[in-house]
């Protein structure tokens, strides 16, 4: 039976020793993932590799498989699907067959949020997102990210309450657009996420994230 699992990985578990991350990445990750990391600046590459390692180990634990036994198998609505991709909707395959796992990953404020549906029904889609309210305080955020109705809904808020609600709505938008596969090819200001079936907030008690961060999941 399909079931949803979510896990937060604190920053101190991801930073670790840079050389150890590199060694583990070379041992466990696939060449397209390593190539993508090589194109990044060093700090970003380290975060990317640590996140991919955390995702792979998460999948291995859920499926009771060795982390190095399967192959990353990403899917992008514009680039296709296969082991040669390192972006898009994450997944894994074993001996050419997709593993029974829907996955999503998000990062904010040094934290990584991992989500999975184990043994999903055919066609199930998953998106998860975590956001830091402090990153929503720039001028023009509402015009860029919120629908007119959402702007009216937050109009009476100020200070930390406003930033928290902006982050909550932004996390819901990102989770929804990851789930659909549209990503930011669809303007977030055109997507009202106050009430959508299959979309919900994730509480800190469920995720293990700090209460200061906002998180959401979309499943269809």
Secondary structure, 3 states (H helix, E strand, C coil): CCEEEEEEECHHHHHCCHHHHHHHHHHHCCHHHHHHHHCCCHHHHHHHHHHHHHHHHHHHHHHCCCCCCCEECEEECCCEEECCCCCCECCEEECCEECCEEEEEEEECCEEEEEEEECCCCCCCEEEEEEEHHHHCCCCHHHHHCCHHHHHHHCCCCHHHHHHHHHHHHHHHHHHHHHHCCHHHCCHHHCCCCCCCCEEECCHHHHCCCCCEEEEEEEC
